């Protein structure tokens, strides 16, 4: 499905995110577990940033802090200059599991993402707009049990976009999909971003996915300078989206990022 910028009407502009000196430590069983420390990052409005790192490096924790589902122990996060305090209505989140209500239609599931107080006619128009945007208009009356996993993730993405968020946060949204469906969903995300160019931060374990989708790839990990994880590197990705997956420049960055993750790319 070809998606153009005229498919949707933005009601909220993309908004910049600023992360300043953020730290987070969890406590369990009387023990402290430092997860994040000294995080500093600026994400301009409309940029797509991939968060990469080993399991336990704090990627999802950082995502939760940006939208206010978790609170830093130190530092602060602002969106368009205003501090995040509690769950922030300027953000929307989509997770690895679609988390759709099985007894509701796809259209109703998407409508659950609309801001409170949305006028009925405006809400119905927005849902129709989003169903068209993700290529599911003809399935509006289906229920989650009647569609594939990839289609369910399209619905979850549409639901996240329903409020026209200034910041869209994606926590491994394609991690549970088969390889072919995952590639198709990556292309869909780029089409959706072209139509509704919000600021995007997404978590992934897939280096190739990060390089294909992101303007910059942020690698989280232990830099050896203290307990907890921080930003080890920020890698700008060359080329305009959609990129050629076979671009030789991406191949070089792939090796660099895998090395940063501790993967031996020279093993024979």
Buried (B, 14 or more C-beta within 10 A) or exposed (E): EEBEEEBBEEEBEBBBBBBBEBBBBEEEEEEEEBBBBBBEBEBBBBBBBBBBBBEBBBBBBBBBBBBBBBEBEBBBBBBBEEEBEEEBBBBBBBBBBBEBEEEBBBBBBBBEBBBEEBEEEEBBEBBBBBBBBBBBBEBBEBBBEEBEBBBBBBBBBBBBBBBBBBBBBBBBBBBBBEEEBBBBBBBBBBBBBBBBBBBBBBBBBBBBBBBBBBBBBBBBBBBEEEEBBBBBBEBEBEEEBEBEEEBEEBEEBBEBBBEBBEEEEEEE
